[in-house]
């Protein structure tokens, strides 16, 4: 998505007909709640921040956010569960409907991740092979779908990232409503437009844009500490004095 050129205008709603609310090009529904398309935050996460997260696993990142935040219940469906990193374009949609997912893909660009709040409903697939090809042609990094997908065999054979709750052969509806770049809830985590998304074999985490640099620095320190621990394990010199210390604290035997 163009992160600094997208312009919006507001107009007073006179009905719930989405065709009445459009951007300056006359093509995008804008003001009616249920069909809003909000601007992305500026500035976006820097490329070097994304590159840094590409070297770190979701487990380490999650640990550095207090083990409190992370998407639950979504699994990787693409080849090798290869790590994906990108900036979130969020979509909130009516369960089983993908109208505004199509719109989000048309607005997306290189490095974006389409993050869809489908309310966890799994009867109807929200994306499939054709939408994946459309997104991939625009440089989109991945889909993160709190809902179902289809054409699993295609996702499993390709490098395009796909994380979803389930698989269903049943297709979606295309009526709306839905909104783009509003805060969404994905597997128990709130995700905002512009957040940094990292996904791998362990799942998906979303790092708030404002804290991305700090979380990256902490995750790098944790990665270094784990590398040092692995060296000690290989050398047979690894010790865990903290185990006895915690037990002593719990039992009242601490000095």
Protein Blocks (a to p, Z undefined) as FASTA:
>chain_A
ZZklcccdddddfbfcfklpccfkopacfklghiaccddddddddfklmmmmmmpcfklm
mmmnoomaccehiacfbehiiacddddddddddehiaklmmmmmmmpcehiacdddehhp
akbcfbdfklmmmmmmnopabdcdedddehklmmmmpmbdcddfbdcfbdcddebpadeh
iacdeehiacdehiacdddfkbccdddfklmmmmmmmmmmmmmmmmmmmmmmmnopaccf
klmmmmmmmnopaZZ
